[in-house]
Amino acid sequence: MSSLLSHQKDQTRIRKSVSDSSPTSSAATTKSLRHERLSRLNSSGTSDSSNNTSTNHAESYFKRRENRLSARKKAEEETANNDYKKMYEKALATNQRLKSRLETSKQELTVIQDQLERAQKERPGDSSSNMLEAEKKESWSLKKKISDMEEQLKVKAELKMENQRLKDENGALIRVITKLSK
C-alpha cells in the first residue's frame, strides 16, 4: 500500500513538473526529463507488475504530452507561415496595383506627348512668329538706318547752304577787293 501511495505521489510530482515545463522546450530536454523520471519510478522498489503498469502509464502520458507539444508547435508554425503568407499575398496585391497604376500613367504620358507634338505641328504661328520677330528686327534696323540717313541729309543740306553762303561772301569780297585795287 505504501508503495502504491508513493507511486501516486510520484505521478502527481511528474504531472506537476511536466505541466510546469514550458511548451516550447526542446525535444531533447523533454526526453531526458522523461528518462530521469522513469528511472526514479523504476528504482522505487515496487513489484515488476505494478512497476510495468506505472511505467506504461508514465510512458503513454509522456508520449501524449510530446504529441500535444509537437501538434501545438506545428500549429504555431502554421499560423506564423499563414501570417507570412498573408503578408506576402498582401504585398503581391499591392505591387500588382502599383504596376497597373504605373502602366496607366505611362499610357497617359504618351497620349499627352502625342497631343503636344500635334499641337506644335498644327501651330504655324510659331514659325511665322519667329519670322515676324526677324522681320520686326529687320524693319527696326532699317528704320534706324533711315533715320540716320535723314539726319545725314539734313546735315548735308545745311553744309550746302553754308557752302553757298561762303561762296557768296567770297564773291562779294573779291568784288570789294577789285574795286579797292582800281
N, CA and C atoms as a LAMMPS dump frame, in Angstrom:
ITEM: TIMESTEP
0
ITEM: NUMBER OF ATOMS
546
ITEM: BOX BOUNDS ff ff ff
-5.0000000000000000e+02 5.0000000000000000e+02
-5.0000000000000000e+02 5.0000000000000000e+02
-5.0000000000000000e+02 5.0000000000000000e+02
ITEM: ATOMS id mol type element x y z
1 1 1 N 0.818 -1.189 0
2 1 2 C 0 0 0
3 1 3 C 0.861 1.25 0
4 2 1 N 1.903 1.213 0.801
5 2 2 C 2.77 2.387 0.846
6 2 3 C 3.471 2.594 -0.489
7 3 1 N 3.774 1.475 -1.147
8 3 2 C 4.407 1.632 -2.464
9 3 3 C 3.426 2.234 -3.458
10 4 1 N 2.173 1.872 -3.362
11 4 2 C 1.164 2.439 -4.236
12 4 3 C 0.959 3.917 -3.945
13 5 1 N 0.997 4.277 -2.681
14 5 2 C 0.873 5.676 -2.288
15 5 3 C 2.069 6.487 -2.768
16 6 1 N 3.247 5.931 -2.613
17 6 2 C 4.436 6.659 -3.101
18 6 3 C 4.402 6.765 -4.626
19 7 1 N 3.865 5.717 -5.262
20 7 2 C 3.737 5.753 -6.719
21 7 3 C 2.803 6.884 -7.164
22 8 1 N 1.684 7.059 -6.468
23 8 2 C 0.748 8.12 -6.802
24 8 3 C 1.362 9.49 -6.55
25 9 1 N 2.141 9.61 -5.475
26 9 2 C 2.81 10.887 -5.203
27 9 3 C 3.807 11.205 -6.315
28 10 1 N 4.522 10.152 -6.746
29 10 2 C 5.47 10.352 -7.851
30 10 3 C 4.732 10.79 -9.114
31 11 1 N 3.582 10.17 -9.364
32 11 2 C 2.8 10.523 -10.549
33 11 3 C 2.359 11.981 -10.496
34 12 1 N 1.884 12.42 -9.319
35 12 2 C 1.457 13.821 -9.21
36 12 3 C 2.641 14.751 -9.365
37 13 1 N 3.806 14.365 -8.813
38 13 2 C 5.012 15.181 -8.987
39 13 3 C 5.4 15.256 -10.468
40 14 1 N 5.307 14.133 -11.132
41 14 2 C 5.637 14.1 -12.562
42 14 3 C 4.7 14.999 -13.331
43 15 1 N 3.429 14.916 -13.033
44 15 2 C 2.449 15.737 -13.737
45 15 3 C 2.699 17.217 -13.493
46 16 1 N 2.987 17.55 -12.213
47 16 2 C 3.246 18.961 -11.903
48 16 3 C 4.493 19.449 -12.615
49 17 1 N 5.548 18.675 -12.591
50 17 2 C 6.781 19.128 -13.228
51 17 3 C 6.615 19.202 -14.734
52 18 1 N 5.855 18.302 -15.314
53 18 2 C 5.622 18.342 -16.757
54 18 3 C 4.762 19.54 -17.109
55 19 1 N 3.742 19.817 -16.306
56 19 2 C 2.888 20.965 -16.604
57 19 3 C 3.608 22.274 -16.356
58 20 1 N 4.583 22.26 -15.414
59 20 2 C 5.342 23.483 -15.156
60 20 3 C 6.337 23.779 -16.26
61 21 1 N 6.775 22.753 -16.96
62 21 2 C 7.759 22.996 -18.018
63 21 3 C 7.101 23.768 -19.154
64 22 1 N 7.893 24.541 -19.844
65 22 2 C 7.337 25.395 -20.899
66 22 3 C 7.006 24.55 -22.121
67 23 1 N 5.979 24.91 -22.883
68 23 2 C 5.597 24.117 -24.055
69 23 3 C 6.599 24.266 -25.19
70 24 1 N 7.468 25.24 -25.117
71 24 2 C 8.409 25.452 -26.197
72 24 3 C 9.76 24.846 -25.924
73 25 1 N 9.873 24.005 -24.834
74 25 2 C 11.163 23.383 -24.528
75 25 3 C 11.51 22.409 -25.632
76 26 1 N 12.78 22.159 -25.774
77 26 2 C 13.207 21.305 -26.877
78 26 3 C 12.875 19.848 -26.598
79 27 1 N 12.876 19.047 -27.632
80 27 2 C 12.518 17.63 -27.512
81 27 3 C 13.577 16.88 -26.724
82 28 1 N 14.825 17.277 -26.849
83 28 2 C 15.9 16.591 -26.127
84 28 3 C 15.738 16.772 -24.628
85 29 1 N 15.401 17.965 -24.189
86 29 2 C 15.201 18.231 -22.774
87 29 3 C 14.024 17.419 -22.254
88 30 1 N 12.979 17.353 -23.034
89 30 2 C 11.794 16.6 -22.634
90 30 3 C 12.124 15.123 -22.501
91 31 1 N 12.87 14.592 -23.455
92 31 2 C 13.221 13.172 -23.399
93 31 3 C 14.11 12.863 -22.199
94 32 1 N 15.051 13.749 -21.91
95 32 2 C 15.927 13.497 -20.767
96 32 3 C 15.148 13.552 -19.458
97 33 1 N 14.209 14.479 -19.341
98 33 2 C 13.379 14.536 -18.143
99 33 3 C 12.539 13.277 -18.009
100 34 1 N 11.989 12.823 -19.101
101 34 2 C 11.16 11.619 -19.071
102 34 3 C 11.995 10.421 -18.636
103 35 1 N 13.168 10.316 -19.201
104 35 2 C 14.044 9.202 -18.844
105 35 3 C 14.388 9.248 -17.355
106 36 1 N 14.683 10.455 -16.861
107 36 2 C 15.025 10.619 -15.448
108 36 3 C 13.859 10.219 -14.562
109 37 1 N 12.68 10.621 -14.881
110 37 2 C 11.504 10.304 -14.086
111 37 3 C 11.189 8.815 -14.143
112 38 1 N 11.337 8.264 -15.337
113 38 2 C 11.089 6.826 -15.45
114 38 3 C 12.089 6.028 -14.621
115 39 1 N 13.333 6.476 -14.616
116 39 2 C 14.332 5.762 -13.816
117 39 3 C 14.02 5.895 -12.33
118 40 1 N 13.485 7.037 -11.888
119 40 2 C 13.077 7.191 -10.497
120 40 3 C 11.931 6.26 -10.169
121 41 1 N 11.009 6.138 -11.123
122 41 2 C 9.885 5.235 -10.894
123 41 3 C 10.355 3.794 -10.807
124 42 1 N 11.289 3.433 -11.649
125 42 2 C 11.798 2.06 -11.646
126 42 3 C 12.553 1.744 -10.359
127 43 1 N 13.24 2.719 -9.79
128 43 2 C 14.041 2.48 -8.592
129 43 3 C 13.233 2.594 -7.308
130 44 1 N 11.953 2.738 -7.362
131 44 2 C 11.147 2.92 -6.159
132 44 3 C 10.98 1.63 -5.368
133 45 1 N 11.348 0.526 -5.917
134 45 2 C 11.308 -0.731 -5.178
135 45 3 C 9.968 -1.401 -5.218
136 46 1 N 9.115 -1.188 -6.172
137 46 2 C 7.825 -1.848 -6.27
138 46 3 C 7.982 -3.135 -7.051
139 47 1 N 6.931 -3.878 -7.106
140 47 2 C 6.967 -5.146 -7.832
141 47 3 C 7 -4.893 -9.327
142 48 1 N 7.369 -5.916 -10.073
143 48 2 C 7.508 -5.775 -11.513
144 48 3 C 6.184 -5.458 -12.194
145 49 1 N 5.115 -6.077 -11.766
146 49 2 C 3.836 -5.849 -12.427
147 49 3 C 3.329 -4.432 -12.191
148 50 1 N 3.426 -3.964 -10.954
149 50 2 C 2.998 -2.589 -10.689
150 50 3 C 3.97 -1.614 -11.324
151 51 1 N 5.234 -1.984 -11.354
152 51 2 C 6.257 -1.137 -11.973
153 51 3 C 6.015 -1.042 -13.468
154 52 1 N 5.678 -2.135 -14.103
155 52 2 C 5.417 -2.125 -15.543
156 52 3 C 4.189 -1.294 -15.877
157 53 1 N 3.134 -1.434 -15.101
158 53 2 C 1.925 -0.665 -15.383
159 53 3 C 2.163 0.818 -15.158
160 54 1 N 2.89 1.141 -14.066
161 54 2 C 3.156 2.562 -13.836
162 54 3 C 4.09 3.105 -14.906
163 55 1 N 5.028 2.286 -15.339
164 55 2 C 5.932 2.716 -16.4
165 55 3 C 5.152 2.909 -17.697
166 56 1 N 4.256 1.971 -17.967
167 56 2 C 3.45 2.093 -19.183
168 56 3 C 2.568 3.331 -19.13
169 57 1 N 1.985 3.58 -17.968
170 57 2 C 1.153 4.787 -17.829
171 57 3 C 1.996 6.045 -18.001
172 58 1 N 3.158 6.043 -17.398
173 58 2 C 4.028 7.219 -17.497
174 58 3 C 4.502 7.413 -18.93
175 59 1 N 4.856 6.296 -19.569
176 59 2 C 5.309 6.415 -20.955
177 59 3 C 4.2 6.909 -21.854
178 60 1 N 3.013 6.357 -21.676
179 60 2 C 1.896 6.8 -22.516
180 60 3 C 1.57 8.268 -22.245
181 61 1 N 1.699 8.676 -20.979
182 61 2 C 1.46 10.079 -20.651
183 61 3 C 2.472 10.974 -21.373
184 62 1 N 3.733 10.589 -21.295
185 62 2 C 4.771 11.41 -21.924
186 62 3 C 4.633 11.421 -23.441
187 63 1 N 4.231 10.283 -24
188 63 2 C 4.023 10.251 -25.453
189 63 3 C 2.887 11.169 -25.857
190 64 1 N 1.81 11.133 -25.076
191 64 2 C 0.679 12.028 -25.373
192 64 3 C 1.109 13.481 -25.242
193 65 1 N 1.884 13.757 -24.182
194 65 2 C 2.368 15.128 -23.969
195 65 3 C 3.255 15.582 -25.127
196 66 1 N 4.157 14.704 -25.541
197 66 2 C 5.018 15.046 -26.676
198 66 3 C 4.191 15.295 -27.926
199 67 1 N 3.195 14.454 -28.145
200 67 2 C 2.318 14.638 -29.309
201 67 3 C 1.584 15.97 -29.247
202 68 1 N 1.088 16.302 -28.044
203 68 2 C 0.388 17.586 -27.892
204 68 3 C 1.339 18.752 -28.148
205 69 1 N 2.556 18.648 -27.573
206 69 2 C 3.535 19.728 -27.767
207 69 3 C 3.938 19.865 -29.232
208 70 1 N 4.153 18.744 -29.879
209 70 2 C 4.528 18.824 -31.294
210 70 3 C 3.368 19.365 -32.129
211 71 1 N 2.136 18.973 -31.782
212 71 2 C 0.966 19.494 -32.5
213 71 3 C 0.839 20.99 -32.281
214 72 1 N 1.057 21.427 -31.038
215 72 2 C 0.98 22.862 -30.747
216 72 3 C 2.059 23.62 -31.521
217 73 1 N 3.276 23.038 -31.545
218 73 2 C 4.388 23.676 -32.256
219 73 3 C 4.078 23.787 -33.751
220 74 1 N 3.513 22.702 -34.294
221 74 2 C 3.145 22.709 -35.711
222 74 3 C 2.073 23.764 -35.98
223 75 1 N 1.1 23.864 -35.073
224 75 2 C 0.032 24.853 -35.238
225 75 3 C 0.608 26.269 -35.198
226 76 1 N 1.548 26.495 -34.27
227 76 2 C 2.166 27.818 -34.189
228 76 3 C 2.958 28.133 -35.455
229 77 1 N 3.674 27.122 -35.963
230 77 2 C 4.436 27.329 -37.202
231 77 3 C 3.507 27.613 -38.37
232 78 1 N 2.384 26.891 -38.41
233 78 2 C 1.425 27.11 -39.487
234 78 3 C 0.826 28.511 -39.421
235 79 1 N 0.498 28.966 -38.204
236 79 2 C -0.05 30.322 -38.089
237 79 3 C 1.003 31.348 -38.481
238 80 1 N 2.26 31.087 -38.088
239 80 2 C 3.328 32.009 -38.483
240 80 3 C 3.487 31.993 -39.992
241 81 1 N 3.444 30.782 -40.573
242 81 2 C 3.541 30.686 -42.031
243 81 3 C 2.353 31.343 -42.703
244 82 1 N 1.161 31.163 -42.116
245 82 2 C -0.024 31.802 -42.686
246 82 3 C 0.099 33.315 -42.619
247 83 1 N 0.667 33.801 -41.491
248 83 2 C 0.861 35.246 -41.376
249 83 3 C 1.813 35.732 -42.452
250 84 1 N 2.92 35.008 -42.633
251 84 2 C 3.862 35.396 -43.683
252 84 3 C 3.209 35.276 -45.059
253 85 1 N 2.416 34.243 -45.208
254 85 2 C 1.734 34.036 -46.481
255 85 3 C 0.757 35.183 -46.747
256 86 1 N 0.022 35.577 -45.713
257 86 2 C -0.919 36.691 -45.862
258 86 3 C -0.177 37.985 -46.183
259 87 1 N 0.947 38.194 -45.466
260 87 2 C 1.725 39.402 -45.731
261 87 3 C 2.277 39.381 -47.154
262 88 1 N 2.741 38.223 -47.608
263 88 2 C 3.264 38.103 -48.965
264 88 3 C 2.171 38.368 -49.984
265 89 1 N 1.003 37.767 -49.768
266 89 2 C -0.107 37.983 -50.697
267 89 3 C -0.531 39.442 -50.722
268 90 1 N -0.536 40.061 -49.564
269 90 2 C -0.905 41.48 -49.493
270 90 3 C 0.114 42.337 -50.243
271 91 1 N 1.405 42.04 -50.036
272 91 2 C 2.457 42.79 -50.739
273 91 3 C 2.367 42.551 -52.24
274 92 1 N 2.07 41.325 -52.628
275 92 2 C 1.941 40.998 -54.039
276 92 3 C 0.773 41.761 -54.663
277 93 1 N -0.34 41.817 -53.953
278 93 2 C -1.505 42.558 -54.451
279 93 3 C -1.188 44.043 -54.572
280 94 1 N -0.483 44.58 -53.589
281 94 2 C -0.093 45.994 -53.634
282 94 3 C 0.827 46.255 -54.828
283 95 1 N 1.774 45.35 -55.049
284 95 2 C 2.685 45.506 -56.189
285 95 3 C 1.921 45.47 -57.511
286 96 1 N 0.969 44.576 -57.629
287 96 2 C 0.175 44.491 -58.857
288 96 3 C -0.623 45.773 -59.08
289 97 1 N -1.205 46.28 -57.993
290 97 2 C -1.985 47.511 -58.104
291 97 3 C -1.096 48.677 -58.533
292 98 1 N 0.098 48.758 -57.924
293 98 2 C 1.021 49.832 -58.28
294 98 3 C 1.525 49.697 -59.711
295 99 1 N 1.756 48.467 -60.151
296 99 2 C 2.192 48.243 -61.534
297 99 3 C 1.121 48.689 -62.514
298 100 1 N -0.13 48.377 -62.206
299 100 2 C -1.208 48.783 -63.114
300 100 3 C -1.333 50.313 -63.143
301 101 1 N -1.171 50.952 -61.985
302 101 2 C -1.216 52.424 -61.953
303 101 3 C -0.064 53.025 -62.75
304 102 1 N 1.11 52.401 -62.652
305 102 2 C 2.273 52.863 -63.408
306 102 3 C 2.022 52.738 -64.897
307 103 1 N 1.439 51.632 -65.327
308 103 2 C 1.147 51.433 -66.742
309 103 3 C 0.145 52.476 -67.249
310 104 1 N -0.911 52.737 -66.471
311 104 2 C -1.884 53.743 -66.909
312 104 3 C -1.239 55.125 -66.971
313 105 1 N -0.347 55.407 -66.029
314 105 2 C 0.345 56.701 -66.044
315 105 3 C 1.236 56.817 -67.264
316 106 1 N 1.92 55.729 -67.617
317 106 2 C 2.765 55.746 -68.812
318 106 3 C 1.927 55.965 -70.066
319 107 1 N 0.775 55.308 -70.137
320 107 2 C -0.104 55.476 -71.288
321 107 3 C -0.599 56.917 -71.379
322 108 1 N -0.988 57.488 -70.258
323 108 2 C -1.436 58.881 -70.244
324 108 3 C -0.32 59.812 -70.691
325 109 1 N 0.898 59.527 -70.248
326 109 2 C 2.046 60.344 -70.628
327 109 3 C 2.283 60.301 -72.129
328 110 1 N 2.206 59.119 -72.733
329 110 2 C 2.407 59.026 -74.18
330 110 3 C 1.297 59.752 -74.933
331 111 1 N 0.066 59.653 -74.453
332 111 2 C -1.047 60.354 -75.101
333 111 3 C -0.823 61.867 -75.03
334 112 1 N -0.417 62.349 -73.871
335 112 2 C -0.191 63.786 -73.701
336 112 3 C 0.966 64.257 -74.567
337 113 1 N 2.035 63.443 -74.671
338 113 2 C 3.163 63.817 -75.524
339 113 3 C 2.748 63.872 -76.988
340 114 1 N 1.921 62.915 -77.426
341 114 2 C 1.424 62.937 -78.805
342 114 3 C 0.587 64.188 -79.059
343 115 1 N -0.272 64.524 -78.106
344 115 2 C -1.094 65.724 -78.261
345 115 3 C -0.229 66.972 -78.343
346 116 1 N 0.806 67.018 -77.539
347 116 2 C 1.707 68.172 -77.558
348 116 3 C 2.413 68.286 -78.906
349 117 1 N 2.89 67.168 -79.434
350 117 2 C 3.563 67.195 -80.736
351 117 3 C 2.606 67.644 -81.835
352 118 1 N 1.377 67.12 -81.805
353 118 2 C 0.384 67.539 -82.814
354 118 3 C 0.089 69.022 -82.703
355 119 1 N -0.045 69.492 -81.487
356 119 2 C -0.355 70.914 -81.296
357 119 3 C 0.79 71.786 -81.799
358 120 1 N 2.019 71.357 -81.603
359 120 2 C 3.158 72.144 -82.084
360 120 3 C 3.232 72.118 -83.604
361 121 1 N 2.879 70.987 -84.207
362 121 2 C 2.901 70.906 -85.672
363 121 3 C 1.777 71.733 -86.289
364 122 1 N 0.618 71.75 -85.649
365 122 2 C -0.538 72.461 -86.18
366 122 3 C -0.403 73.969 -86.051
367 123 1 N 0.396 74.453 -85.156
368 123 2 C 0.515 75.903 -84.949
369 123 3 C 1.612 76.461 -85.846
370 124 1 N 1.211 76.952 -87.036
371 124 2 C 2.229 77.559 -87.899
372 124 3 C 2.609 78.946 -87.378
373 125 1 N 1.847 79.445 -86.448
374 125 2 C 2.132 80.757 -85.869
375 125 3 C 3.485 80.791 -85.192
376 126 1 N 3.908 79.661 -84.705
377 126 2 C 5.204 79.641 -84.054
378 126 3 C 6.308 79.943 -85.044
379 127 1 N 6.277 79.272 -86.198
380 127 2 C 7.319 79.528 -87.194
381 127 3 C 7.145 80.915 -87.791
382 128 1 N 5.879 81.307 -88.014
383 128 2 C 5.659 82.646 -88.56
384 128 3 C 5.964 83.707 -87.508
385 129 1 N 5.724 83.365 -86.255
386 129 2 C 6.059 84.347 -85.221
387 129 3 C 7.563 84.55 -85.166
388 130 1 N 8.311 83.453 -85.382
389 130 2 C 9.763 83.607 -85.463
390 130 3 C 10.13 84.468 -86.662
391 131 1 N 9.42 84.276 -87.763
392 131 2 C 9.676 85.094 -88.955
393 131 3 C 9.258 86.535 -88.692
394 132 1 N 8.134 86.707 -88.017
395 132 2 C 7.681 88.054 -87.705
396 132 3 C 8.687 88.766 -86.812
397 133 1 N 9.211 88.047 -85.849
398 133 2 C 10.215 88.661 -84.98
399 133 3 C 11.447 89.052 -85.774
400 134 1 N 11.857 88.204 -86.701
401 134 2 C 13.021 88.527 -87.539
402 134 3 C 12.71 89.732 -88.417
403 135 1 N 11.492 89.747 -88.972
404 135 2 C 11.099 90.886 -89.814
405 135 3 C 11.015 92.17 -88.985
406 136 1 N 10.512 92.07 -87.772
407 136 2 C 10.439 93.248 -86.912
408 136 3 C 11.827 93.779 -86.607
409 137 1 N 12.751 92.864 -86.318
410 137 2 C 14.118 93.307 -86.053
411 137 3 C 14.716 93.959 -87.294
412 138 1 N 14.444 93.354 -88.429
413 138 2 C 14.983 93.906 -89.678
414 138 3 C 14.371 95.273 -89.976
415 139 1 N 13.051 95.388 -89.799
416 139 2 C 12.416 96.685 -90.059
417 139 3 C 12.897 97.73 -89.058
418 140 1 N 13.119 97.33 -87.835
419 140 2 C 13.628 98.274 -86.838
420 140 3 C 15.018 98.752 -87.223
421 141 1 N 15.856 97.795 -87.652
422 141 2 C 17.203 98.214 -88.068
423 141 3 C 17.136 99.093 -89.308
424 142 1 N 16.206 98.799 -90.233
425 142 2 C 16.051 99.642 -91.429
426 142 3 C 15.557 101.04 -91.055
427 143 1 N 14.602 101.1 -90.129
428 143 2 C 14.109 102.406 -89.688
429 143 3 C 15.225 103.209 -89.041
430 144 1 N 16.051 102.548 -88.298
431 144 2 C 17.174 103.241 -87.661
432 144 3 C 18.137 103.772 -88.72
433 145 1 N 18.388 102.934 -89.735
434 145 2 C 19.268 103.387 -90.826
435 145 3 C 18.653 104.582 -91.554
436 146 1 N 17.334 104.509 -91.766
437 146 2 C 16.64 105.608 -92.46
438 146 3 C 16.738 106.894 -91.651
439 147 1 N 16.506 106.773 -90.341
440 147 2 C 16.584 107.985 -89.518
441 147 3 C 18.012 108.54 -89.506
442 148 1 N 19.022 107.654 -89.499
443 148 2 C 20.41 108.113 -89.568
444 148 3 C 20.678 108.818 -90.898
445 149 1 N 20.159 108.25 -91.982
446 149 2 C 20.357 108.875 -93.301
447 149 3 C 19.652 110.218 -93.399
448 150 1 N 18.446 110.301 -92.815
449 150 2 C 17.726 111.582 -92.84
450 150 3 C 18.529 112.646 -92.109
451 151 1 N 19.108 112.237 -90.965
452 151 2 C 19.937 113.204 -90.236
453 151 3 C 21.154 113.601 -91.067
454 152 1 N 21.73 112.633 -91.746
455 152 2 C 22.875 112.942 -92.605
456 152 3 C 22.462 113.87 -93.744
457 153 1 N 21.26 113.671 -94.307
458 153 2 C 20.767 114.549 -95.371
459 153 3 C 20.558 115.975 -94.854
460 154 1 N 20.016 116.081 -93.643
461 154 2 C 19.828 117.409 -93.052
462 154 3 C 21.18 118.1 -92.882
463 155 1 N 22.151 117.348 -92.373
464 155 2 C 23.482 117.921 -92.173
465 155 3 C 24.067 118.314 -93.526
466 156 1 N 23.851 117.458 -94.541
467 156 2 C 24.371 117.732 -95.883
468 156 3 C 23.715 118.979 -96.464
469 157 1 N 22.403 119.131 -96.26
470 157 2 C 21.698 120.311 -96.764
471 157 3 C 22.214 121.565 -96.065
472 158 1 N 22.427 121.45 -94.752
473 158 2 C 22.962 122.589 -94.003
474 158 3 C 24.364 122.953 -94.504
475 159 1 N 25.171 121.925 -94.762
476 159 2 C 26.522 122.172 -95.274
477 159 3 C 26.476 122.824 -96.664
478 160 1 N 25.535 122.407 -97.528
479 160 2 C 25.387 123.011 -98.847
480 160 3 C 25.009 124.483 -98.73
481 161 1 N 24.081 124.73 -97.793
482 161 2 C 23.664 126.132 -97.615
483 161 3 C 24.831 126.965 -97.068
484 162 1 N 25.574 126.384 -96.147
485 162 2 C 26.739 127.085 -95.581
486 162 3 C 27.789 127.317 -96.672
487 163 1 N 27.972 126.299 -97.507
488 163 2 C 28.924 126.411 -98.6
489 163 3 C 28.488 127.502 -99.589
490 164 1 N 27.209 127.544 -99.865
491 164 2 C 26.685 128.571 -100.775
492 164 3 C 26.855 129.963 -100.177
493 165 1 N 26.599 130.111 -98.912
494 165 2 C 26.757 131.419 -98.264
495 165 3 C 28.219 131.867 -98.303
496 166 1 N 29.122 130.881 -98.043
497 166 2 C 30.549 131.218 -98.076
498 166 3 C 30.986 131.622 -99.501
499 167 1 N 30.424 130.944 -100.505
500 167 2 C 30.743 131.309 -101.892
501 167 3 C 30.257 132.734 -102.185
502 168 1 N 29.066 133.009 -101.714
503 168 2 C 28.531 134.364 -101.951
504 168 3 C 29.399 135.423 -101.263
505 169 1 N 29.796 135.158 -100.042
506 169 2 C 30.65 136.101 -99.313
507 169 3 C 32.01 136.24 -100.022
508 170 1 N 32.515 135.125 -100.472
509 170 2 C 33.802 135.149 -101.17
510 170 3 C 33.702 135.995 -102.453
511 171 1 N 32.604 135.823 -103.183
512 171 2 C 32.398 136.64 -104.404
513 171 3 C 32.28 138.117 -104.039
514 172 1 N 31.609 138.45 -102.933
515 172 2 C 31.447 139.837 -102.531
516 172 3 C 32.78 140.419 -102.111
517 173 1 N 33.582 139.668 -101.439
518 173 2 C 34.913 140.136 -101.017
519 173 3 C 35.808 140.35 -102.25
520 174 1 N 35.691 139.484 -103.201
521 174 2 C 36.511 139.63 -104.404
522 174 3 C 36.095 140.922 -105.111
523 175 1 N 34.864 141.246 -105.156
524 175 2 C 34.424 142.496 -105.796
525 175 3 C 34.921 143.714 -105.029
526 176 1 N 34.866 143.597 -103.709
527 176 2 C 35.327 144.746 -102.908
528 176 3 C 36.834 144.932 -103.126
529 177 1 N 37.549 143.878 -103.136
530 177 2 C 38.992 143.97 -103.327
531 177 3 C 39.3 144.518 -104.744
532 178 1 N 38.575 144.105 -105.73
533 178 2 C 38.828 144.612 -107.072
534 178 3 C 38.465 146.08 -107.164
535 179 1 N 37.497 146.545 -106.507
536 179 2 C 37.128 147.966 -106.522
537 179 3 C 38.172 148.763 -105.792
538 180 1 N 38.643 148.264 -104.746
539 180 2 C 39.684 148.995 -103.986
540 180 3 C 41.003 149.02 -104.778
541 181 1 N 41.295 147.993 -105.446
542 181 2 C 42.554 147.978 -106.188
543 181 3 C 42.453 148.872 -107.418
544 182 1 N 41.441 149.269 -107.927
545 182 2 C 41.341 150.151 -109.058
546 182 3 C 41.534 151.515 -108.616
